Amino acid sequence: MEALKILIDNQAEKTIPTQPIRQKTKQILNALGFDRHELSIVITDDAQIRSLNRQYRQKDSATNVLAFSMQEGDFSQITPGLLGDLVISWETADREARSAGITLMERMSQLLVHGSLHLAGFDHEQDESGAREMEEKSLELLRLIETNPNLSIL
C-alpha cells in the first residue's frame, strides 16, 4: 500500500485554502495510525449536506460534518486502504465559528478531527464512556495540529 492520499473537492463559494486542510488531515490520520490510507473530503454548502443527512441519517437538517466509513460493513475488505469520506458544510462551520468567536479554519480543524475520529471507529452517540473517550482524543489531536503555526491560515 502506498502513502497516505487525501483528495479534496472544494465546492465552497468562499475561498477556503485546501493546503492547510490537507496538512492538518495528514497530521490527524498519521496520529491515528492511518498513514497508508485514502480519504476524501468534500467541502460543500448547507443544501448539499442537508440532502445527504436526510438520505443517510433520516435527519432533515443541515449539519456541520458527515463521516462515511469504508472500514465497516459488508464491503470493507474489498479496499482495506480506503478509509472513507468526510463531507463538511462550510456554511454551518462558518456560522459556528462566528458564534464561538474563532476563525473558520479553527472550526474546520475541529470538524476534521471529529469526522476523522468517526472514521477511526470512535462514537460519541452510543454511551457516555465513548463520548468521553472521543472528547479526550479530540483534544489531544487538536493540540497536535494547532501547534504548527504554518497551518493557521484562515
N, C-alpha and C positions, 0 to 999 in steps of 0.2 A: 504494500500500500504506500502511496506517495504522501508527501507532506500535506499539512492542513490546507484546505481550499475553502475560501469564503467568497460566495457570489452575492453581490448586492444589486438589487433592482430598485433604484431611487425614482419613485413616481411622484415625489413631493413637488408641490407648486413652489415651495420655498427652497432656496438654495441650502442644501444640507451637505457639507463635505463628507464624502464617504471614506476617505483615507483614515481619519481618526476612528471612525466606527469599525473599520476593518482591523486596525491595530488593537483596539480595546477588545474586540471579539477574539482575536488571536490570543491575547493575554488570558482572557476568561477560559477559553477552551483548553489552552495548554495547562492552566492550573487545575482544570477538571480531568485532565488525562485524555483529552480528545485531540491530541496533536497530529493525528493521522486520519482525520475525518473530513467530511464535506458538509458545509452548512450554507443554506441560502437565507438571505434577509431581504424582505420586501418592505420598503418604506412607502406607505400609502396614505389615503385620506380616511376620514370617518365613514363615508358612504361605503367604501370597499370593505373596510374591516367590519362594519355592521353587517353587511351581507354575509361575510364569512362566519361571523359569530352566530348569526341566525341559522345558517346552513349546518354548521358543525357542532354547535353547542346549544342550539334551540333558544338562544338569547337574542331578542330583537333590539339590540342596542350596540352602539359603538363601544369599543374597549381600547385599552392602550396597547396591549401586545397579545398575540396568539402564538402558541408554540405547537407545531405539528411534528411529532417524533416519528422517526423511521427506525427507531431502535426497539419498538414494541410491536406486538401484533403478529398476525399470520405471515406477513411477508418480510419481517425484519432480517431474516437470514439471507435474503436474495442479494442485498448490497449492504453488508455489515459496516462499511465505512461511511455510509450516508447517515449523518446524524439527524437531519431534519430541516425544517423551515421555521423561521421566525417572521411574523408579519407585525409591523409596528405602525400605528397611526400617528403620523407627525402632528396632526391637528389636536388629538387628545393629549399627546405628550407636551405640546406647546402650551395648552391650557393648564395642564397640571404643573408645568414648570413655573409659569407666571403666578399661579395660585400659591405655590410653595416658596416663591422668591429665589428660584435657582435658574440656571441657564437651561436652554433646550438640550445642550449636549450633556449636562449633568443628568437630566431626566432620561435622555436616550441611554446613557450608561446604565442607569438603574434598570431600565427595561431590558437592555441586552443581558444583564446579569440575571434578572428574573426569568426571562424566556429561556436562557441557556440552562439554568438550573432545572426548569421543567423538562427540557430535552435530555438532561442527565439523569432524570428519574426522581427528582425532588418533587414533593407535593405538599402544598400548604392547606389544601382543602379537605383532606381526609381526617386529620386529627390534630390536636394541639401539639403533640410531640413532633410531627412532621413540619408543622408551621414554625416551631421554634428552631428546628434543625435548619430549615431553609433560610430563616431570617439570619441566623449566625453565619451561614455560608455566604449569604448575600453581602453582609457587612465585610467579611474577610475579602471577598472578590472586589468590592467597591474600593476598599483601601488599596488593594493591589493596583487597580487600573488608574486610580486618581493620583497615585504618587508620581506618575510620569507627566511632567509639566508640558511636554511637547504635544500632548493629546487633547488639551482643553481648548479647542478652537472656537466653538460656538458661543 
